[in-house]
Amino acid sequence: MRPTSADHLALTDLVARYGALVDDRSPAVADLFCPDAVLGLPEPPESLEPVAEHEGRAMIREALGALGDFPVTQHALVGSVFDDGAAQGEATGRIACIAHHVRERPSGELGRITWHLRYLDRYRHTAQGWRIASRAVHIDWIETARPRGWRIGGQR
């Protein structure tokens, strides 16, 4: 089954908001998760499947803080599929994303790492609206490139 049109719209906004808040380095990203949520992350390049679990908003906030190593990221959502969950007020999602990470290498050159990934999600409807109950990040492949420039807050 598929969620209602209103639920689909709310879930689409939730996953888009996640990408925007991560790219903005906003600690508010953790508020998009249920208080008892679990975030499963890979450890590339050794593991492209989720191997590290972070439970609860504080641990999720801390785990996502590691993206601070990259002054610029861009999460481009390229597709989403939502289905009803096992119980009422639950849903599941499969989100395709291309996540670009740019930083300056020790040599001074710019480097870009791009992850082609899937978020396998469970959502729960709460008093605050839909929230992420669990998210497992699966990287399908990684690309590297040398960008010509970057912009942080309009500067560079």
N, C-alpha and C positions, 0 to 999 in steps of 0.2 A: 504494500500500500504506500501511497504517497501522502505527505502532509498536506493540509489545506493550502490554498493560495496565500492566505495571510501568514501561515506558519512558514511557508517556503520563502516568502519575502523577508520575514524576520530572521530566519536562519541565514539567508544570503547576506543580510546586513551584518549579522554577527561575525561571519567568517571574513567579510571585507574589512570590518572594523579591527579585527585581530591583526591583519596584515598592515593596516595603516598605523595602529598603535605600536606594533613592533618596529616598523620603519621610523617612527617618531621617537623611539626609545622611551615610550611612556610607561611608567610603572602601572598605570591604570589597565594595562592589558590583562593583568592577573584578575581583575574584576569581571572579565568576560567568562571566567571559569567558575564552576560550582566550588563552594568552600572545600569539599573533599575530592576535588578533581585530581586526575592523574595525567601527567604529560610524559609520554615516552619519546625519548630522543635518541638518534643514532650517534655514533662517534666516528665520523668520517675522517680519513678514508678507510680505517680498519673495519668499520661496520656501517653498512648502509641501512640496516634495520634498527628499530628502536631497541636499545640495550640498557639505557639509563632511565629509570623512572623517578619522576619528581611529583610528590603528592602534596596537595594543599596549595593555596594561593601564595604563601610566602616562599615555598620552595620553587614554585613555577616562576615567580617574579625573579628569584635569584638565578635560576637556570637561563631565563631569557636575557638576563643582564649580561651574559657572556657575549652577546652580540655587540657589546660596546667595543670589542676589538676591531669592529668594522665601522668606520665613520659613516659609510653610506650603505644602505641595503634597500632593495626594492622587491617586494613580494607581489608578483603578478599572478592573480588568480585566473586560471584559464578554463575552468570548468568545475561544476559542482552537481552532485546527485544526492538528493535527500530521500529517505524512506522513513516510514513509521518505525518506532522502536518496539521493544518487547512488551512494554507496558504503556498505558495511556500517559500522555505528558512526556514521552520520550521519543527521540528520533535518532537516526544515524545519518552520517554523511561521508561521502568520498569526494575530497576536494583536490583538484589538480592545481599545482602551483609551480611557477618558475621563480626561484629566489636568488637574486643577484646580491653578492657581497663584495664590496670594493674596499681596498685598503692600500696603504703605501707599504711597499716591501722595504726591508732594511737597506737595500741598494738605492732607495729613493724612487724606484719605478713603481708605477701603479699596477696593482694586480686585481683581477676580478675572478671570483669563484662563483660559478652558477650551479645551483642544485635544481634538478628536475625532480620534483617530489610529489608525494601523495600524503594528504592528511586523512587518516581513517578515524572518524570522530563518532562519539556518542554525545547527544545533547539531552538536557533535561529542562522542562519548563518550570520556572520558579516564580515567586512573587515579583521578581525584578524582570521577568521575561525569560527568553531562551538563554541558556548558558551552556558552556562546554563541560560535559561530565568527564570525558576522557578524549585525549588526542594522541594518536600514535603517528610519528613522522617517519615515512619510508622514502628514502632517496632512491630514485631509479637510475640516475647517472649524474656525473659531475663533469663540468667543463671548466677550463681555465682560459683566460684571455688577458690581454694587456689593453685596458681602456686608454683613450687619449687624454681624458680629463675627468674631473668630477666636480660636483658642486654640493656644498653643505650650506644650507641656509642662504643660498644666493652668493656664496663666496668660494673662491679658489683661484 
